[in-house]
Amino acid sequence: MRTSKQMQREKRRQLDEKLALSYPHNDLLEDLASKCTKDPSPDNSFQYAFALSKSRNPGELRYSISMLASLIKNGYQHQVDCMFGSATAHYLLGEYDKSRSECEAILRNRPENDAAAELHTASIAAKDEEEEKKAKKIAVGGTVAVAAMGLALLFGAGGRKR
């Protein structure tokens, strides 16, 4: 039987595969940017920002977050979609706590939102994996430091004359 952590990691792996397949191509982004420039309507801005929220470029991800936040602030009618796009961008930036927080806000109002639930689970798993990696690095670093101290003491004591 699989543990909760194993299931979370499997959900994360599945989501990462989906996001890798949904990466927007430059042609699409250029077309949406052009539409946004010609007609800066909220709908065109949303389409562009939402496409950017799945980019591999950190600058584009940050820009999408700011565009989506602006749409929410200005009362855009599809606020849950804006929040989901923002959560996705935060996830891709490795800002798992922010992604999780956005998903929780969505799920408080729309608990049936499967996409937000999936991203929420993946954010939790990603954060856990990140913390495990940090703990392993600390453990390895500590072991190396203890070994170095032991060698220093050994060679330091061996070099003294009595």
JOJO-V42726 format. One record per residue. RES is the residue in one letter. SS is DSSP state (H for helix, E for strand, C for the rest). PSI is psi in whole degrees, 0 to 359 (none if undefined). OMEGA is omega in whole degrees, 0 to 359 (NA if undefined). Layout:
BEGIN
RES/SS/PSI/OMEGA + RES/SS/PSI/OMEGA
END
This chain:
BEGIN
M/C/137/182 + R/C/147/178 + T/C/169/179 + S/H/319/180 + K/H/320/179 + Q/H/319/179 + M/H/320/178 + Q/H/318/180 + R/H/324/177 + E/H/317/177 + K/H/319/179 + R/H/314/180 + R/H/316/179 + Q/H/317/180 + L/H/318/179 + D/H/322/177 + E/H/317/179 + K/H/315/182 + L/H/324/178 + A/H/326/180 + L/H/343/183 + S/C/12/179 + Y/C/127/182 + P/C/137/178 + H/C/156/182 + N/H/324/179 + D/H/316/179 + L/H/314/181 + L/H/319/178 + E/H/319/179 + D/H/314/180 + L/H/323/178 + A/H/320/178 + S/H/315/177 + K/H/320/182 + C/H/324/180 + T/H/317/181 + K/H/319/181 + D/C/91/184 + P/C/51/179 + S/C/159/177 + P/H/322/180 + D/H/316/178 + N/H/320/178 + S/H/319/179 + F/H/313/181 + Q/H/318/180 + Y/H/312/182 + A/H/320/181 + F/H/321/177 + A/H/319/179 + L/H/333/183 + S/C/353/178 + K/C/15/181 + S/C/166/174 + R/C/354/183 + N/C/119/181 + P/H/323/179 + G/H/319/178 + E/H/322/178 + L/H/316/179 + R/H/320/178 + Y/H/320/179 + S/H/320/179 + I/H/316/181 + S/H/321/178 + M/H/316/181 + L/H/322/177 + A/H/321/179 + S/H/319/178 + L/H/318/179 + I/H/313/181 + K/H/324/182 + N/C/9/174 + G/C/28/178 + Y/C/140/188 + Q/C/335/182 + H/C/60/185 + Q/H/324/179 + V/H/319/178 + D/H/322/176 + C/H/316/180 + M/H/321/179 + F/H/318/177 + G/H/318/178 + S/H/317/178 + A/H/320/179 + T/H/315/179 + A/H/317/178 + H/H/318/179 + Y/H/313/181 + L/H/335/176 + L/C/353/183 + G/C/15/178 + E/C/72/190 + Y/H/326/178 + D/H/320/179 + K/H/319/178 + S/H/314/180 + R/H/317/181 + S/H/316/178 + E/H/317/180 + C/H/319/179 + E/H/322/177 + A/H/320/178 + I/H/312/185 + L/H/335/175 + R/H/323/181 + N/H/331/182 + R/C/75/183 + P/C/344/180 + E/C/359/183 + N/C/98/184 + D/H/323/181 + A/H/317/179 + A/H/322/178 + A/H/319/180 + E/H/316/179 + L/H/324/177 + H/H/312/179 + T/H/317/180 + A/H/324/179 + S/H/319/178 + I/H/313/181 + A/H/318/180 + A/H/318/179 + K/H/317/178 + D/H/316/180 + E/H/321/178 + E/H/316/180 + E/H/324/177 + E/H/319/178 + K/H/319/178 + K/H/318/180 + A/H/320/179 + K/H/320/179 + K/H/318/180 + I/H/317/180 + A/H/316/179 + V/H/316/178 + G/H/320/178 + G/H/319/179 + T/H/317/179 + V/H/318/180 + A/H/318/179 + V/H/318/179 + A/H/319/179 + A/H/318/178 + M/H/318/179 + G/H/316/178 + L/H/319/180 + A/H/317/179 + L/H/319/181 + L/H/311/181 + F/H/328/178 + G/H/318/180 + A/H/327/182 + G/H/338/183 + G/C/352/182 + R/C/146/175 + K/C/145/180 + R/C/none/NA
END
